[in-house]
């Protein structure tokens, strides 16, 4: 449930930021659509790959290894 909420929230935030992205990239409407489609494609591939990895490794092991390799919190990475 939380994963679904986060995915929907991510798409919502990107759509809200679309005008700023378009201004920063000096892109036309077609170019902005291409950039957003590329972002969504990469997001979907990462989500499906991560889900498959989580299923094959087991939930607890995959989430602990993902958090272990994450640079969060930033102070721990320094």
N, C-alpha and C positions, 0 to 999 in steps of 0.2 A: 504494500500500500504506500509506504513512504517512497519507494523507488519510482512508482508511477507519478506521484505528486512532484517529485524532483524533476522528472523528465518533462512533465507538462509545464512546470515553472520555468525550466531552462528555455523552452521554446517561446514561452510568453515574454521572457526578459529580452531575448534576441529580437523578437518582433517589435517590442517597444523601442529598442535601441536602433532599429533599422534606419530611421531618418538620420541619426547621428553617424552611423556607419557609412551611409550614402554620401553625406557631406564630407567626411574625413577622406574617403576614397575618391571623391569627385567622380562618382559613378552614375551612369544613367539607370533608369528603372530596370532595363534588361540585365545590365551588369550586376546590379544589386540582387536581383532574383537569382542569378547564377552563383553569386557568393553565398547567399543564404541556402541555396540547394546543396552546394558543396559542403557547407557546415553541417547541415542536417544529415547528409550522407555519411560523413566522417563520424558524427555522433552516433548514428544508427549502427554502423559497423563496429565501433568501439563497444557499444552497449551489448550487441549480440555476441561479440567475441568474449567480452568480460563475463557475460552470463554463462556461456559454454565452459569457460575456464572455471568459473565458480562451481558449476555442476560436476565437472570432472574431478576437481580437487576436493570438493566438499566445502560447504559454506564457511565453517569456522576457520579452516586452514587458509582458504583463499582470501577471506577478509583480513585475517591477521597479517598475511604476507603483503597485501595491498597497503594496509596502514603502515607496515614496517618500512616500505619503500617510499612512502609519501614524504614530501618535504614539509609536512604540517606537524607541529607548529613551526613557523619560520625560525624561532629562536633555537630550536633543536638542530636545525640544519647548519647553523653557523659554527 
